[in-house]
Amino acid sequence: MDINSCFQLGYITRLHGVQGELQIFIDSDNPEEYSEMESVFVEIDGQLVPFFIESLSVKGNKGIIAFEDIQTLEEAEKMKGHGLYLPLQALPELTGNQFYYHEIVGFKIIDENQGELGVVNHIINHPGQDLIVMDFKDSEVLIPVNDVILKGLDRDEKILKVDLPDGLLDVYLND
């Protein structure tokens, strides 16, 4: 399994107890959806390594996980900070205006007032505000991900509809 056919579910934050259990952070709006997982991929040295789950309890965005092959504190210590991944097929299907970030890469961005602007290049996950990155008139433009700006999407036509605040594009076009 390669990383491009997976999504990052979260990461291992720290040790829990003395039996090799680990605390994890699940980066999802609905982390409970993942409480019945049987296995997960852990990124180790740039490779995704499968691990079978012995036990998992989820509360909010945090969880306590025990892997079948991790039994000691020393083994668990090596897992801290590593990303947790699942195949893209494991994502619940979203409908309406909900979307996964990887899903909108390549979508045309059409503003309600200015028309077609560009294409979604990628998304920057930032602690304060996630940002859509697009090129517009030879400049990189960052569009905040929020419900005020993002007005809808058309999956069939690969279009992301936005209502950009006045002056947002000018910030990037003026030197």
PyMOL commands that place a pseudoatom at each C-alpha (Angstrom):
pseudoatom trace, name=CA, resn=MET, resi=1, chain=A, elem=C, hetatm=0, pos=[0.000, 0.000, 0.000]
pseudoatom trace, name=CA, resn=ASP, resi=2, chain=A, elem=C, hetatm=0, pos=[1.455, 3.360, -0.924]
pseudoatom trace, name=CA, resn=ILE, resi=3, chain=A, elem=C, hetatm=0, pos=[0.784, 6.650, 0.812]
pseudoatom trace, name=CA, resn=ASN, resi=4, chain=A, elem=C, hetatm=0, pos=[-0.956, 8.197, -2.228]
pseudoatom trace, name=CA, resn=SER, resi=5, chain=A, elem=C, hetatm=0, pos=[-3.756, 5.637, -2.051]
pseudoatom trace, name=CA, resn=CYS, resi=6, chain=A, elem=C, hetatm=0, pos=[-4.325, 6.342, 1.656]
pseudoatom trace, name=CA, resn=PHE, resi=7, chain=A, elem=C, hetatm=0, pos=[-5.446, 9.171, 3.893]
pseudoatom trace, name=CA, resn=GLN, resi=8, chain=A, elem=C, hetatm=0, pos=[-3.962, 10.161, 7.216]
pseudoatom trace, name=CA, resn=LEU, resi=9, chain=A, elem=C, hetatm=0, pos=[-6.437, 9.293, 9.934]
pseudoatom trace, name=CA, resn=GLY, resi=10, chain=A, elem=C, hetatm=0, pos=[-4.335, 10.751, 12.733]
pseudoatom trace, name=CA, resn=TYR, resi=11, chain=A, elem=C, hetatm=0, pos=[-1.161, 10.037, 14.629]
pseudoatom trace, name=CA, resn=ILE, resi=12, chain=A, elem=C, hetatm=0, pos=[0.240, 8.403, 17.727]
pseudoatom trace, name=CA, resn=THR, resi=13, chain=A, elem=C, hetatm=0, pos=[0.722, 10.980, 20.472]
pseudoatom trace, name=CA, resn=ARG, resi=14, chain=A, elem=C, hetatm=0, pos=[2.170, 9.155, 23.473]
pseudoatom trace, name=CA, resn=LEU, resi=15, chain=A, elem=C, hetatm=0, pos=[2.423, 6.015, 25.550]
pseudoatom trace, name=CA, resn=HIS, resi=16, chain=A, elem=C, hetatm=0, pos=[-0.496, 4.839, 27.656]
pseudoatom trace, name=CA, resn=GLY, resi=17, chain=A, elem=C, hetatm=0, pos=[0.104, 2.486, 30.564]
pseudoatom trace, name=CA, resn=VAL, resi=18, chain=A, elem=C, hetatm=0, pos=[2.851, -0.108, 30.783]
pseudoatom trace, name=CA, resn=GLN, resi=19, chain=A, elem=C, hetatm=0, pos=[1.516, -2.838, 28.448]
pseudoatom trace, name=CA, resn=GLY, resi=20, chain=A, elem=C, hetatm=0, pos=[2.479, -1.178, 25.143]
pseudoatom trace, name=CA, resn=GLU, resi=21, chain=A, elem=C, hetatm=0, pos=[-0.760, 0.718, 24.619]
pseudoatom trace, name=CA, resn=LEU, resi=22, chain=A, elem=C, hetatm=0, pos=[-0.641, 4.071, 22.845]
pseudoatom trace, name=CA, resn=GLN, resi=23, chain=A, elem=C, hetatm=0, pos=[-2.709, 7.222, 22.860]
pseudoatom trace, name=CA, resn=ILE, resi=24, chain=A, elem=C, hetatm=0, pos=[-3.739, 8.401, 19.402]
pseudoatom trace, name=CA, resn=PHE, resi=25, chain=A, elem=C, hetatm=0, pos=[-5.278, 11.539, 17.935]
pseudoatom trace, name=CA, resn=ILE, resi=26, chain=A, elem=C, hetatm=0, pos=[-7.958, 10.943, 15.279]
pseudoatom trace, name=CA, resn=ASP, resi=27, chain=A, elem=C, hetatm=0, pos=[-8.265, 13.858, 12.858]
pseudoatom trace, name=CA, resn=SER, resi=28, chain=A, elem=C, hetatm=0, pos=[-11.904, 13.437, 11.900]
pseudoatom trace, name=CA, resn=ASP, resi=29, chain=A, elem=C, hetatm=0, pos=[-15.220, 15.175, 12.433]
pseudoatom trace, name=CA, resn=ASN, resi=30, chain=A, elem=C, hetatm=0, pos=[-16.660, 11.794, 13.465]
pseudoatom trace, name=CA, resn=PRO, resi=31, chain=A, elem=C, hetatm=0, pos=[-13.868, 9.801, 15.148]
pseudoatom trace, name=CA, resn=GLU, resi=32, chain=A, elem=C, hetatm=0, pos=[-16.365, 7.236, 16.494]
pseudoatom trace, name=CA, resn=GLU, resi=33, chain=A, elem=C, hetatm=0, pos=[-16.747, 5.939, 12.911]
pseudoatom trace, name=CA, resn=TYR, resi=34, chain=A, elem=C, hetatm=0, pos=[-13.284, 4.428, 13.260]
pseudoatom trace, name=CA, resn=SER, resi=35, chain=A, elem=C, hetatm=0, pos=[-13.769, 2.696, 16.624]
pseudoatom trace, name=CA, resn=GLU, resi=36, chain=A, elem=C, hetatm=0, pos=[-14.316, -0.715, 14.983]
pseudoatom trace, name=CA, resn=MET, resi=37, chain=A, elem=C, hetatm=0, pos=[-11.133, -0.769, 12.879]
pseudoatom trace, name=CA, resn=GLU, resi=38, chain=A, elem=C, hetatm=0, pos=[-9.350, -4.102, 12.676]
pseudoatom trace, name=CA, resn=SER, resi=39, chain=A, elem=C, hetatm=0, pos=[-6.100, -2.757, 11.258]
pseudoatom trace, name=CA, resn=VAL, resi=40, chain=A, elem=C, hetatm=0, pos=[-4.321, 0.453, 10.360]
pseudoatom trace, name=CA, resn=PHE, resi=41, chain=A, elem=C, hetatm=0, pos=[-1.164, 1.463, 8.516]
pseudoatom trace, name=CA, resn=VAL, resi=42, chain=A, elem=C, hetatm=0, pos=[1.570, 3.226, 10.479]
pseudoatom trace, name=CA, resn=GLU, resi=43, chain=A, elem=C, hetatm=0, pos=[4.072, 5.388, 8.607]
pseudoatom trace, name=CA, resn=ILE, resi=44, chain=A, elem=C, hetatm=0, pos=[7.561, 4.242, 9.570]
pseudoatom trace, name=CA, resn=ASP, resi=45, chain=A, elem=C, hetatm=0, pos=[10.580, 5.643, 7.720]
pseudoatom trace, name=CA, resn=GLY, resi=46, chain=A, elem=C, hetatm=0, pos=[8.392, 6.787, 4.819]
pseudoatom trace, name=CA, resn=GLN, resi=47, chain=A, elem=C, hetatm=0, pos=[6.731, 3.383, 4.399]
pseudoatom trace, name=CA, resn=LEU, resi=48, chain=A, elem=C, hetatm=0, pos=[3.249, 2.285, 5.415]
pseudoatom trace, name=CA, resn=VAL, resi=49, chain=A, elem=C, hetatm=0, pos=[3.420, -0.762, 7.678]
pseudoatom trace, name=CA, resn=PRO, resi=50, chain=A, elem=C, hetatm=0, pos=[0.205, -2.656, 8.513]
pseudoatom trace, name=CA, resn=PHE, resi=51, chain=A, elem=C, hetatm=0, pos=[-0.636, -3.299, 12.170]
pseudoatom trace, name=CA, resn=PHE, resi=52, chain=A, elem=C, hetatm=0, pos=[-3.542, -5.367, 13.464]
pseudoatom trace, name=CA, resn=ILE, resi=53, chain=A, elem=C, hetatm=0, pos=[-5.478, -3.786, 16.310]
pseudoatom trace, name=CA, resn=GLU, resi=54, chain=A, elem=C, hetatm=0, pos=[-5.912, -5.784, 19.494]
pseudoatom trace, name=CA, resn=SER, resi=55, chain=A, elem=C, hetatm=0, pos=[-8.095, -3.177, 21.193]
pseudoatom trace, name=CA, resn=LEU, resi=56, chain=A, elem=C, hetatm=0, pos=[-9.254, 0.369, 20.528]
pseudoatom trace, name=CA, resn=SER, resi=57, chain=A, elem=C, hetatm=0, pos=[-11.338, 2.756, 22.579]
pseudoatom trace, name=CA, resn=VAL, resi=58, chain=A, elem=C, hetatm=0, pos=[-12.287, 6.158, 21.189]
pseudoatom trace, name=CA, resn=LYS, resi=59, chain=A, elem=C, hetatm=0, pos=[-13.479, 9.155, 23.180]
pseudoatom trace, name=CA, resn=GLY, resi=60, chain=A, elem=C, hetatm=0, pos=[-13.734, 12.416, 21.300]
pseudoatom trace, name=CA, resn=ASN, resi=61, chain=A, elem=C, hetatm=0, pos=[-10.766, 12.841, 18.985]
pseudoatom trace, name=CA, resn=LYS, resi=62, chain=A, elem=C, hetatm=0, pos=[-8.520, 10.736, 21.219]
pseudoatom trace, name=CA, resn=GLY, resi=63, chain=A, elem=C, hetatm=0, pos=[-8.204, 7.020, 21.533]
pseudoatom trace, name=CA, resn=ILE, resi=64, chain=A, elem=C, hetatm=0, pos=[-6.255, 4.290, 23.272]
pseudoatom trace, name=CA, resn=ILE, resi=65, chain=A, elem=C, hetatm=0, pos=[-4.970, 1.642, 20.894]
pseudoatom trace, name=CA, resn=ALA, resi=66, chain=A, elem=C, hetatm=0, pos=[-3.179, -1.658, 21.430]
pseudoatom trace, name=CA, resn=PHE, resi=67, chain=A, elem=C, hetatm=0, pos=[-1.496, -3.345, 18.476]
pseudoatom trace, name=CA, resn=GLU, resi=68, chain=A, elem=C, hetatm=0, pos=[-1.124, -7.131, 18.361]
pseudoatom trace, name=CA, resn=ASP, resi=69, chain=A, elem=C, hetatm=0, pos=[2.650, -6.962, 17.818]
pseudoatom trace, name=CA, resn=ILE, resi=70, chain=A, elem=C, hetatm=0, pos=[3.444, -4.229, 20.365]
pseudoatom trace, name=CA, resn=GLN, resi=71, chain=A, elem=C, hetatm=0, pos=[3.711, -5.663, 23.888]
pseudoatom trace, name=CA, resn=THR, resi=72, chain=A, elem=C, hetatm=0, pos=[6.393, -3.645, 25.692]
pseudoatom trace, name=CA, resn=LEU, resi=73, chain=A, elem=C, hetatm=0, pos=[7.067, -0.037, 26.569]
pseudoatom trace, name=CA, resn=GLU, resi=74, chain=A, elem=C, hetatm=0, pos=[10.238, -0.127, 24.484]
pseudoatom trace, name=CA, resn=GLU, resi=75, chain=A, elem=C, hetatm=0, pos=[8.346, -1.251, 21.367]
pseudoatom trace, name=CA, resn=ALA, resi=76, chain=A, elem=C, hetatm=0, pos=[5.583, 1.295, 21.997]
pseudoatom trace, name=CA, resn=GLU, resi=77, chain=A, elem=C, hetatm=0, pos=[8.081, 4.128, 22.562]
pseudoatom trace, name=CA, resn=LYS, resi=78, chain=A, elem=C, hetatm=0, pos=[9.311, 3.713, 18.963]
pseudoatom trace, name=CA, resn=MET, resi=79, chain=A, elem=C, hetatm=0, pos=[5.774, 4.333, 17.677]
pseudoatom trace, name=CA, resn=LYS, resi=80, chain=A, elem=C, hetatm=0, pos=[5.280, 7.813, 19.162]
pseudoatom trace, name=CA, resn=GLY, resi=81, chain=A, elem=C, hetatm=0, pos=[4.732, 10.560, 16.624]
pseudoatom trace, name=CA, resn=HIS, resi=82, chain=A, elem=C, hetatm=0, pos=[4.049, 8.235, 13.689]
pseudoatom trace, name=CA, resn=GLY, resi=83, chain=A, elem=C, hetatm=0, pos=[1.082, 8.844, 11.386]
pseudoatom trace, name=CA, resn=LEU, resi=84, chain=A, elem=C, hetatm=0, pos=[-1.896, 6.498, 11.160]
pseudoatom trace, name=CA, resn=TYR, resi=85, chain=A, elem=C, hetatm=0, pos=[-3.280, 5.795, 7.676]
pseudoatom trace, name=CA, resn=LEU, resi=86, chain=A, elem=C, hetatm=0, pos=[-6.209, 3.991, 6.095]
pseudoatom trace, name=CA, resn=PRO, resi=87, chain=A, elem=C, hetatm=0, pos=[-6.948, 3.231, 2.429]
pseudoatom trace, name=CA, resn=LEU, resi=88, chain=A, elem=C, hetatm=0, pos=[-9.028, 5.893, 0.671]
pseudoatom trace, name=CA, resn=GLN, resi=89, chain=A, elem=C, hetatm=0, pos=[-11.768, 3.268, 0.213]
pseudoatom trace, name=CA, resn=ALA, resi=90, chain=A, elem=C, hetatm=0, pos=[-12.274, 3.252, 4.003]
pseudoatom trace, name=CA, resn=LEU, resi=91, chain=A, elem=C, hetatm=0, pos=[-13.559, 6.839, 3.956]
pseudoatom trace, name=CA, resn=PRO, resi=92, chain=A, elem=C, hetatm=0, pos=[-17.302, 7.169, 4.402]
pseudoatom trace, name=CA, resn=GLU, resi=93, chain=A, elem=C, hetatm=0, pos=[-18.884, 8.626, 1.265]
pseudoatom trace, name=CA, resn=LEU, resi=94, chain=A, elem=C, hetatm=0, pos=[-19.812, 12.290, 1.663]
pseudoatom trace, name=CA, resn=THR, resi=95, chain=A, elem=C, hetatm=0, pos=[-22.726, 13.946, -0.058]
pseudoatom trace, name=CA, resn=GLY, resi=96, chain=A, elem=C, hetatm=0, pos=[-23.957, 17.467, -0.634]
pseudoatom trace, name=CA, resn=ASN, resi=97, chain=A, elem=C, hetatm=0, pos=[-21.404, 20.194, 0.078]
pseudoatom trace, name=CA, resn=GLN, resi=98, chain=A, elem=C, hetatm=0, pos=[-19.244, 18.051, 2.349]
pseudoatom trace, name=CA, resn=PHE, resi=99, chain=A, elem=C, hetatm=0, pos=[-15.912, 16.953, 0.886]
pseudoatom trace, name=CA, resn=TYR, resi=100, chain=A, elem=C, hetatm=0, pos=[-12.540, 15.490, 1.704]
pseudoatom trace, name=CA, resn=TYR, resi=101, chain=A, elem=C, hetatm=0, pos=[-9.559, 17.678, 0.921]
pseudoatom trace, name=CA, resn=HIS, resi=102, chain=A, elem=C, hetatm=0, pos=[-7.940, 15.141, -1.392]
pseudoatom trace, name=CA, resn=GLU, resi=103, chain=A, elem=C, hetatm=0, pos=[-11.227, 14.923, -3.311]
pseudoatom trace, name=CA, resn=ILE, resi=104, chain=A, elem=C, hetatm=0, pos=[-11.242, 18.570, -4.505]
pseudoatom trace, name=CA, resn=VAL, resi=105, chain=A, elem=C, hetatm=0, pos=[-7.660, 18.705, -5.822]
pseudoatom trace, name=CA, resn=GLY, resi=106, chain=A, elem=C, hetatm=0, pos=[-8.027, 19.523, -9.510]
pseudoatom trace, name=CA, resn=PHE, resi=107, chain=A, elem=C, hetatm=0, pos=[-11.506, 21.080, -9.124]
pseudoatom trace, name=CA, resn=LYS, resi=108, chain=A, elem=C, hetatm=0, pos=[-12.132, 24.372, -10.963]
pseudoatom trace, name=CA, resn=ILE, resi=109, chain=A, elem=C, hetatm=0, pos=[-12.744, 27.272, -8.594]
pseudoatom trace, name=CA, resn=ILE, resi=110, chain=A, elem=C, hetatm=0, pos=[-15.594, 29.511, -9.694]
pseudoatom trace, name=CA, resn=ASP, resi=111, chain=A, elem=C, hetatm=0, pos=[-16.329, 32.709, -7.772]
pseudoatom trace, name=CA, resn=GLU, resi=112, chain=A, elem=C, hetatm=0, pos=[-19.912, 33.997, -7.610]
pseudoatom trace, name=CA, resn=ASN, resi=113, chain=A, elem=C, hetatm=0, pos=[-18.791, 37.462, -8.775]
pseudoatom trace, name=CA, resn=GLN, resi=114, chain=A, elem=C, hetatm=0, pos=[-15.597, 36.951, -10.779]
pseudoatom trace, name=CA, resn=GLY, resi=115, chain=A, elem=C, hetatm=0, pos=[-16.279, 33.656, -12.528]
pseudoatom trace, name=CA, resn=GLU, resi=116, chain=A, elem=C, hetatm=0, pos=[-13.636, 30.993, -13.145]
pseudoatom trace, name=CA, resn=LEU, resi=117, chain=A, elem=C, hetatm=0, pos=[-10.426, 31.681, -11.219]
pseudoatom trace, name=CA, resn=GLY, resi=118, chain=A, elem=C, hetatm=0, pos=[-8.216, 28.619, -11.301]
pseudoatom trace, name=CA, resn=VAL, resi=119, chain=A, elem=C, hetatm=0, pos=[-7.816, 25.049, -10.088]
pseudoatom trace, name=CA, resn=VAL, resi=120, chain=A, elem=C, hetatm=0, pos=[-7.309, 23.627, -6.591]
pseudoatom trace, name=CA, resn=ASN, resi=121, chain=A, elem=C, hetatm=0, pos=[-3.600, 22.663, -6.428]
pseudoatom trace, name=CA, resn=HIS, resi=122, chain=A, elem=C, hetatm=0, pos=[-3.549, 21.320, -2.876]
pseudoatom trace, name=CA, resn=ILE, resi=123, chain=A, elem=C, hetatm=0, pos=[-4.696, 22.057, 0.661]
pseudoatom trace, name=CA, resn=ILE, resi=124, chain=A, elem=C, hetatm=0, pos=[-2.520, 23.391, 3.473]
pseudoatom trace, name=CA, resn=ASN, resi=125, chain=A, elem=C, hetatm=0, pos=[-3.509, 22.046, 6.872]
pseudoatom trace, name=CA, resn=HIS, resi=126, chain=A, elem=C, hetatm=0, pos=[-2.767, 24.902, 9.221]
pseudoatom trace, name=CA, resn=PRO, resi=127, chain=A, elem=C, hetatm=0, pos=[-3.621, 24.893, 12.935]
pseudoatom trace, name=CA, resn=GLY, resi=128, chain=A, elem=C, hetatm=0, pos=[-5.512, 28.184, 12.733]
pseudoatom trace, name=CA, resn=GLN, resi=129, chain=A, elem=C, hetatm=0, pos=[-7.148, 27.816, 9.325]
pseudoatom trace, name=CA, resn=ASP, resi=130, chain=A, elem=C, hetatm=0, pos=[-6.934, 25.265, 6.524]
pseudoatom trace, name=CA, resn=LEU, resi=131, chain=A, elem=C, hetatm=0, pos=[-6.227, 26.877, 3.154]
pseudoatom trace, name=CA, resn=ILE, resi=132, chain=A, elem=C, hetatm=0, pos=[-6.953, 25.981, -0.464]
pseudoatom trace, name=CA, resn=VAL, resi=133, chain=A, elem=C, hetatm=0, pos=[-4.007, 26.748, -2.745]
pseudoatom trace, name=CA, resn=MET, resi=134, chain=A, elem=C, hetatm=0, pos=[-4.608, 27.813, -6.349]
pseudoatom trace, name=CA, resn=ASP, resi=135, chain=A, elem=C, hetatm=0, pos=[-2.678, 29.680, -9.031]
pseudoatom trace, name=CA, resn=PHE, resi=136, chain=A, elem=C, hetatm=0, pos=[-4.291, 32.872, -10.336]
pseudoatom trace, name=CA, resn=LYS, resi=137, chain=A, elem=C, hetatm=0, pos=[-2.598, 35.162, -12.859]
pseudoatom trace, name=CA, resn=ASP, resi=138, chain=A, elem=C, hetatm=0, pos=[0.863, 33.720, -12.104]
pseudoatom trace, name=CA, resn=SER, resi=139, chain=A, elem=C, hetatm=0, pos=[0.412, 34.143, -8.339]
pseudoatom trace, name=CA, resn=GLU, resi=140, chain=A, elem=C, hetatm=0, pos=[-0.276, 31.579, -5.660]
pseudoatom trace, name=CA, resn=VAL, resi=141, chain=A, elem=C, hetatm=0, pos=[-3.537, 32.420, -3.883]
pseudoatom trace, name=CA, resn=LEU, resi=142, chain=A, elem=C, hetatm=0, pos=[-4.636, 31.018, -0.524]
pseudoatom trace, name=CA, resn=ILE, resi=143, chain=A, elem=C, hetatm=0, pos=[-8.355, 30.659, 0.100]
pseudoatom trace, name=CA, resn=PRO, resi=144, chain=A, elem=C, hetatm=0, pos=[-9.539, 30.009, 3.664]
pseudoatom trace, name=CA, resn=VAL, resi=145, chain=A, elem=C, hetatm=0, pos=[-11.626, 26.861, 4.093]
pseudoatom trace, name=CA, resn=ASN, resi=146, chain=A, elem=C, hetatm=0, pos=[-14.838, 27.973, 5.773]
pseudoatom trace, name=CA, resn=ASP, resi=147, chain=A, elem=C, hetatm=0, pos=[-18.575, 27.947, 5.182]
pseudoatom trace, name=CA, resn=VAL, resi=148, chain=A, elem=C, hetatm=0, pos=[-18.745, 31.697, 4.504]
pseudoatom trace, name=CA, resn=ILE, resi=149, chain=A, elem=C, hetatm=0, pos=[-16.420, 31.443, 1.484]
pseudoatom trace, name=CA, resn=LEU, resi=150, chain=A, elem=C, hetatm=0, pos=[-17.110, 27.909, 0.215]
pseudoatom trace, name=CA, resn=LYS, resi=151, chain=A, elem=C, hetatm=0, pos=[-20.594, 27.890, -1.255]
pseudoatom trace, name=CA, resn=GLY, resi=152, chain=A, elem=C, hetatm=0, pos=[-20.880, 24.463, -2.840]
pseudoatom trace, name=CA, resn=LEU, resi=153, chain=A, elem=C, hetatm=0, pos=[-19.395, 21.886, -5.127]
pseudoatom trace, name=CA, resn=ASP, resi=154, chain=A, elem=C, hetatm=0, pos=[-20.360, 19.878, -8.163]
pseudoatom trace, name=CA, resn=ARG, resi=155, chain=A, elem=C, hetatm=0, pos=[-18.611, 16.512, -8.077]
pseudoatom trace, name=CA, resn=ASP, resi=156, chain=A, elem=C, hetatm=0, pos=[-19.682, 15.557, -11.598]
pseudoatom trace, name=CA, resn=GLU, resi=157, chain=A, elem=C, hetatm=0, pos=[-18.343, 18.764, -13.171]
pseudoatom trace, name=CA, resn=LYS, resi=158, chain=A, elem=C, hetatm=0, pos=[-15.416, 19.037, -10.695]
pseudoatom trace, name=CA, resn=ILE, resi=159, chain=A, elem=C, hetatm=0, pos=[-16.326, 22.588, -9.672]
pseudoatom trace, name=CA, resn=LEU, resi=160, chain=A, elem=C, hetatm=0, pos=[-15.843, 24.295, -6.305]
pseudoatom trace, name=CA, resn=LYS, resi=161, chain=A, elem=C, hetatm=0, pos=[-18.095, 27.348, -5.922]
pseudoatom trace, name=CA, resn=VAL, resi=162, chain=A, elem=C, hetatm=0, pos=[-16.803, 30.197, -3.770]
pseudoatom trace, name=CA, resn=ASP, resi=163, chain=A, elem=C, hetatm=0, pos=[-17.704, 33.741, -2.748]
pseudoatom trace, name=CA, resn=LEU, resi=164, chain=A, elem=C, hetatm=0, pos=[-14.326, 35.368, -2.100]
pseudoatom trace, name=CA, resn=PRO, resi=165, chain=A, elem=C, hetatm=0, pos=[-14.179, 38.371, 0.208]
pseudoatom trace, name=CA, resn=ASP, resi=166, chain=A, elem=C, hetatm=0, pos=[-13.625, 41.699, -1.548]
pseudoatom trace, name=CA, resn=GLY, resi=167, chain=A, elem=C, hetatm=0, pos=[-9.917, 42.350, -1.989]
pseudoatom trace, name=CA, resn=LEU, resi=168, chain=A, elem=C, hetatm=0, pos=[-8.670, 38.800, -1.328]
pseudoatom trace, name=CA, resn=LEU, resi=169, chain=A, elem=C, hetatm=0, pos=[-7.259, 38.365, -4.836]
pseudoatom trace, name=CA, resn=ASP, resi=170, chain=A, elem=C, hetatm=0, pos=[-5.788, 41.881, -4.765]
pseudoatom trace, name=CA, resn=VAL, resi=171, chain=A, elem=C, hetatm=0, pos=[-3.643, 40.940, -1.767]
pseudoatom trace, name=CA, resn=TYR, resi=172, chain=A, elem=C, hetatm=0, pos=[-1.842, 38.372, -3.928]
pseudoatom trace, name=CA, resn=LEU, resi=173, chain=A, elem=C, hetatm=0, pos=[-1.707, 40.391, -7.153]
pseudoatom trace, name=CA, resn=ASN, resi=174, chain=A, elem=C, hetatm=0, pos=[-0.280, 43.625, -5.747]
pseudoatom trace, name=CA, resn=ASP, resi=175, chain=A, elem=C, hetatm=0, pos=[3.449, 43.647, -5.000]
for i in range(1, 175): cmd.bond("trace and resi %d" % i, "trace and resi %d" % (i + 1))
show_as sticks, trace
zoom trace
